[in-house]
Amino acid sequence: MKGQTTGAITRSHDSTRFDVAIIGCGFEGGVLGTILARHGYKVLMV
């Protein structure tokens, strides 16, 4: 895993990239974003 490790926290140098971008965060977008984030995806909600 790349990045810096400080104790139990690992920080990636590439912190501005997201796996998924959800545009229009109504109820359905929020639910979808929550599900994806809980499965380990980096989610951007706009």
Backbone as a chain_set.jsonl record, in Angstrom:
{"seq": "MKGQTTGAITRSHDSTRFDVAIIGCGFEGGVLGTILARHGYKVLMV", "coords": {"N": [[0.845, -1.171, 0.0], [0.637, 2.162, -0.909], [1.741, 5.36, 0.357], [1.775, 7.334, 3.411], [2.324, 6.003, 6.64], [1.004, 6.373, 9.782], [0.901, 5.308, 12.829], [-2.117, 3.73, 13.169], [-3.232, 4.867, 10.997], [-3.397, 5.305, 7.545], [-2.286, 7.353, 5.034], [-2.912, 8.379, 1.817], [-1.049, 9.657, -0.933], [-2.494, 10.486, -3.022], [-5.019, 11.928, -2.61], [-7.133, 13.265, -3.78], [-8.581, 11.873, -5.639], [-11.439, 10.089, -6.683], [-13.494, 7.173, -6.609], [-16.125, 7.045, -7.418], [-18.473, 9.424, -8.592], [-21.304, 11.088, -7.606], [-23.917, 12.803, -8.926], [-26.341, 15.093, -8.092], [-27.654, 14.739, -5.341], [-30.068, 13.536, -4.03], [-32.435, 11.721, -2.055], [-32.093, 9.091, -3.056], [-29.528, 9.258, -4.205], [-28.007, 9.744, -1.93], [-28.387, 7.367, -0.505], [-27.258, 5.507, -2.285], [-24.604, 6.504, -2.342], [-23.877, 6.077, 0.334], [-24.009, 3.275, 0.53], [-22.021, 2.511, -1.328], [-19.754, 3.741, -0.163], [-19.568, 2.334, 2.235], [-18.719, -0.049, 1.278], [-16.137, 0.444, 0.657], [-15.468, 2.209, -1.395], [-14.289, 5.352, -2.669], [-16.238, 8.115, -2.494], [-17.665, 10.856, -4.152], [-19.964, 13.309, -3.589], [-22.072, 15.455, -5.227]], "CA": [[0.0, 0.0, 0.0], [1.469, 3.352, -0.939], [1.314, 6.441, 1.232], [2.438, 7.411, 4.699], [1.641, 5.296, 7.713], [1.199, 6.961, 11.099], [0.104, 4.493, 13.738], [-3.1, 2.908, 12.459], [-3.797, 5.666, 9.906], [-2.625, 5.329, 6.309], [-2.698, 8.465, 4.187], [-2.458, 8.26, 0.438], [-0.638, 10.92, -1.54], [-3.464, 10.76, -4.075], [-6.248, 12.045, -1.834], [-8.182, 13.99, -4.489], [-9.239, 11.003, -6.609], [-12.6, 9.371, -6.183], [-13.911, 6.044, -7.436], [-17.476, 7.301, -7.917], [-19.032, 10.76, -8.381], [-22.764, 11.067, -7.7], [-24.405, 14.155, -9.184], [-27.737, 15.149, -7.699], [-27.708, 13.902, -4.138], [-31.343, 13.438, -3.321], [-32.483, 10.563, -1.162], [-31.513, 7.92, -3.723], [-28.089, 9.473, -4.326], [-27.423, 9.571, -0.604], [-28.387, 5.935, -0.18], [-26.252, 4.874, -3.137], [-23.293, 6.922, -1.85], [-23.628, 5.401, 1.607], [-23.737, 1.858, 0.264], [-20.709, 2.392, -1.972], [-18.72, 4.111, 0.805], [-19.428, 1.239, 3.199], [-18.011, -1.134, 0.601], [-14.749, 0.821, 0.481], [-15.229, 3.123, -2.507], [-14.219, 6.776, -2.36], [-17.424, 8.664, -3.144], [-17.843, 12.307, -4.186], [-21.381, 13.625, -3.789], [-22.209, 16.861, -5.633]], "C": [[0.89, 1.234, 0.0], [0.901, 4.43, -0.031], [2.102, 6.41, 2.53], [1.621, 6.653, 5.731], [2.012, 5.944, 9.037], [0.315, 6.198, 12.066], [-0.829, 3.594, 12.944], [-3.687, 3.627, 11.25], [-2.862, 5.63, 8.711], [-3.159, 6.451, 5.439], [-2.094, 8.297, 2.81], [-2.046, 9.63, -0.068], [-1.647, 11.376, -2.578], [-4.846, 10.916, -3.452], [-7.372, 12.757, -2.57], [-8.881, 13.142, -5.538], [-10.361, 10.237, -5.938], [-12.917, 8.233, -7.132], [-15.242, 6.324, -8.114], [-17.841, 8.748, -7.627], [-20.539, 10.669, -8.599], [-23.232, 12.509, -7.826], [-25.905, 14.168, -8.905], [-27.982, 14.247, -6.509], [-29.042, 14.057, -3.428], [-31.291, 12.235, -2.4], [-31.791, 9.355, -1.784], [-30.002, 8.054, -3.874], [-27.372, 9.295, -3.004], [-27.34, 8.117, -0.191], [-27.316, 5.215, -0.99], [-24.842, 5.227, -2.671], [-22.912, 6.236, -0.553], [-23.269, 3.938, 1.398], [-22.354, 1.682, -0.342], [-19.578, 2.713, -0.997], [-18.504, 3.004, 1.833], [-18.721, 0.039, 2.602], [-16.595, -0.729, 0.208], [-14.445, 1.74, -0.687], [-15.105, 4.547, -1.984], [-15.307, 7.459, -3.174], [-17.423, 10.181, -3.026], [-19.304, 12.573, -4.483], [-21.509, 15.116, -4.046], [-23.673, 17.187, -5.759]], "O": [[1.801, 1.342, 0.821], [-0.282, 4.41, 0.307], [2.981, 5.57, 2.722], [0.39, 6.66, 5.7], [3.19, 6.053, 9.375], [-0.895, 6.423, 12.115], [-0.375, 2.785, 12.134], [-4.539, 3.076, 10.553], [-1.667, 5.893, 8.846], [-4.353, 6.495, 5.14], [-0.887, 8.095, 2.672], [-2.625, 10.645, 0.322], [-1.646, 12.543, -2.97], [-5.746, 10.125, -3.733], [-8.477, 12.849, -2.035], [-9.718, 13.667, -6.273], [-10.251, 9.8, -4.793], [-12.64, 8.321, -8.328], [-15.47, 5.897, -9.246], [-17.556, 9.254, -6.541], [-20.993, 10.224, -9.654], [-22.979, 13.334, -6.949], [-26.646, 13.338, -9.432], [-28.461, 13.123, -6.656], [-29.12, 14.645, -2.349], [-30.212, 11.788, -2.012], [-31.001, 8.676, -1.128], [-29.272, 7.08, -3.693], [-26.264, 8.76, -2.956], [-26.352, 7.683, 0.4], [-26.557, 4.41, -0.45], [-23.975, 4.356, -2.609], [-21.757, 5.855, -0.361], [-22.336, 3.425, 2.015], [-21.596, 0.808, 0.078], [-18.552, 2.033, -1.0], [-17.373, 2.765, 2.255], [-18.183, -0.797, 3.328], [-15.916, -1.474, -0.498], [-13.278, 2.027, -0.951], [-15.73, 4.911, -0.987], [-15.302, 7.39, -4.404], [-17.209, 10.73, -1.945], [-19.829, 12.123, -5.501], [-21.12, 15.941, -3.219], [-24.026, 18.318, -6.091]]}, "num_chains": 1, "name": "protein.A"}
